[in-house]
Amino acid sequence: MSSPAVAPSPLPPAILIEQPEHARAVEVLVDRAFGPGRFAKSSERLREGNHKLDDCSFVALDDGRVIGSVRLWPVTVGGKPVAFLGPLAVDADERKHGLGQALVEAACDAAAKAGWAAVLLVGDAPYFGRVGFAAEPAAQAIMPGPADQRRVLVKALVEGGDQGLAGPIRIG
Ligand SMILES: CC(C)(COP(=O)(O)OP(=O)(O)OC[C@H]1O[C@@H](n2cnc3c(N)ncnc32)[C@H](O)[C@@H]1OP(=O)(O)O)[C@@H](O)C(=O)NCCC(=O)NCCS
């Protein structure tokens, strides 16, 4: 007697370094997540004309399909180099399974390995606070355009890496 066929369980999404062939799907995902207004954000001023940190930018793949993305960029705060995180996006059908947090953690781990002292971003403190970001050490860091200072958040990757971050945030 043959045993009943068992459906293979689906593989969990893989989190991998973004490759050039993912770029188009990342654009589509981020457009969907943020809408057309995304290019008006002050954060975009730190990305246009900048080059993402290739070794610290990740995608979440489900069977080869891009379902999540996070990118990091080199900037300076008052002359101090930090990695700037964003955009972070997860496909609307794939949210609340920990992918967003896993992408942020992958990017921060890679940035720490690459020698960055801190990661900075503009985002919701209740979300990013769960993964170690805080507004207080970034209170004197000035975005290149309108920004709610309570949403400018930083996470140290080394002891004291979030200290002394004062002055304009510029492409680094
Ligand atoms: C924010 C985003 C990346 C989270 O992705 P995700 O894979 O669902 O994240 P996680 O699974 O790690 O975390 C989900 C949890 O965070 C909460 N959460 C999501 N966005 C939040 C926010 N802006 N503020 C507070 N909590 C938030 C969810 O309610 C959920 O809570 P629960 O664990 O109690 O159910 C995703 O919702 C997204 O792409 N949003 C649109 C783009 C965006 O806002 N990006 C971030 C701004 S830089």
The ligand as an SDF file (V2000), in Angstrom:
LIG
                    3D

 48 50  0  0  0  0  0  0  0  0999 V2000
    6.0970   49.1300    8.2130 C   0  0  0  0  0  0  0  0  0  0  0  0
    6.1960   47.7750    7.4860 C   0  0  0  0  0  0  0  0  0  0  0  0
    7.5250   47.6790    6.7620 C   0  0  0  0  0  0  0  0  0  0  0  0
    6.1200   46.6730    8.5510 C   0  0  0  0  0  0  0  0  0  0  0  0
    6.3010   45.4140    7.8960 O   0  0  0  0  0  0  0  0  0  0  0  0
    5.8790   44.0490    8.6220 P   0  0  0  0  0  0  0  0  0  0  0  0
    6.5700   42.9420    7.9150 O   0  0  0  0  0  0  0  0  0  0  0  0
    4.4190   43.9700    8.7780 O   0  0  0  0  0  0  0  0  0  0  0  0
    6.5590   44.2870   10.0580 O   0  0  0  0  0  0  0  0  0  0  0  0
    6.6710   43.2670   11.2610 P   0  0  0  0  0  0  0  0  0  0  0  0
    5.9420   42.0050   10.9290 O   0  0  0  0  0  0  0  0  0  0  0  0
    8.0880   43.2010   11.6470 O   0  0  0  0  0  0  0  0  0  0  0  0
    5.9100   44.0480   12.4270 O   0  0  0  0  0  0  0  0  0  0  0  0
    4.5050   44.1020   12.3880 C   0  0  0  0  0  0  0  0  0  0  0  0
    4.0320   44.8160   13.6520 C   0  0  0  0  0  0  0  0  0  0  0  0
    4.3980   46.1960   13.5800 O   0  0  0  0  0  0  0  0  0  0  0  0
    3.2030   46.9690   13.6860 C   0  0  0  0  0  0  0  0  0  0  0  0
    3.3680   48.1650   12.8540 N   0  0  0  0  0  0  0  0  0  0  0  0
    3.4540   48.2410   11.5190 C   0  0  0  0  0  0  0  0  0  0  0  0
    3.6090   49.5210   11.1370 N   0  0  0  0  0  0  0  0  0  0  0  0
    3.6230   50.2640   12.2660 C   0  0  0  0  0  0  0  0  0  0  0  0
    3.7410   51.6500   12.5330 C   0  0  0  0  0  0  0  0  0  0  0  0
    3.8810   52.5350   11.5500 N   0  0  0  0  0  0  0  0  0  0  0  0
    3.7270   52.0490   13.8330 N   0  0  0  0  0  0  0  0  0  0  0  0
    3.5850   51.1750   14.8390 C   0  0  0  0  0  0  0  0  0  0  0  0
    3.4530   49.8320   14.6490 N   0  0  0  0  0  0  0  0  0  0  0  0
    3.4730   49.3940   13.3780 C   0  0  0  0  0  0  0  0  0  0  0  0
    2.1020   46.0600   13.1650 C   0  0  0  0  0  0  0  0  0  0  0  0
    0.8370   46.4690   13.6220 O   0  0  0  0  0  0  0  0  0  0  0  0
    2.5260   44.7390   13.7660 C   0  0  0  0  0  0  0  0  0  0  0  0
    2.1980   44.7100   15.1300 O   0  0  0  0  0  0  0  0  0  0  0  0
    1.9480   43.3050   15.8960 P   0  0  0  0  0  0  0  0  0  0  0  0
    3.2870   42.5630   15.8480 O   0  0  0  0  0  0  0  0  0  0  0  0
    1.6020   43.7420   17.2860 O   0  0  0  0  0  0  0  0  0  0  0  0
    0.8760   42.6200   15.1230 O   0  0  0  0  0  0  0  0  0  0  0  0
    5.0170   47.5810    6.5040 C   0  0  0  0  0  0  0  0  0  0  0  0
    3.8190   47.7600    7.2010 O   0  0  0  0  0  0  0  0  0  0  0  0
    5.0650   48.5200    5.3070 C   0  0  0  0  0  0  0  0  0  0  0  0
    5.6780   48.2270    4.2950 O   0  0  0  0  0  0  0  0  0  0  0  0
    4.3740   49.6760    5.4360 N   0  0  0  0  0  0  0  0  0  0  0  0
    4.3330   50.6690    4.3740 C   0  0  0  0  0  0  0  0  0  0  0  0
    5.6480   51.3980    4.2380 C   0  0  0  0  0  0  0  0  0  0  0  0
    6.1370   51.9970    5.5560 C   0  0  0  0  0  0  0  0  0  0  0  0
    5.3760   52.6250    6.3030 O   0  0  0  0  0  0  0  0  0  0  0  0
    7.4610   51.7910    5.8500 N   0  0  0  0  0  0  0  0  0  0  0  0
    8.0920   52.2140    7.0840 C   0  0  0  0  0  0  0  0  0  0  0  0
    8.3410   53.6590    7.1480 C   0  0  0  0  0  0  0  0  0  0  0  0
   10.0370   54.0350    6.9070 S   0  0  0  0  0  0  0  0  0  0  0  0
  1  2  1  0
  2  3  1  0
  2  4  1  0
  2 36  1  0
  4  5  1  0
  5  6  1  0
  6  7  2  0
  6  8  1  0
  6  9  1  0
  9 10  1  0
 10 11  2  0
 10 12  1  0
 10 13  1  0
 13 14  1  0
 14 15  1  0
 15 16  1  0
 15 30  1  0
 16 17  1  0
 17 18  1  0
 17 28  1  0
 18 19  1  0
 18 27  1  0
 19 20  2  0
 20 21  1  0
 21 22  1  0
 21 27  2  0
 22 23  1  0
 22 24  2  0
 24 25  1  0
 25 26  2  0
 26 27  1  0
 28 29  1  0
 28 30  1  0
 30 31  1  0
 31 32  1  0
 32 33  2  0
 32 34  1  0
 32 35  1  0
 36 37  1  0
 36 38  1  0
 38 39  2  0
 38 40  1  0
 40 41  1  0
 41 42  1  0
 42 43  1  0
 43 44  2  0
 43 45  1  0
 45 46  1  0
 46 47  1  0
 47 48  1  0
M  END
$$$$
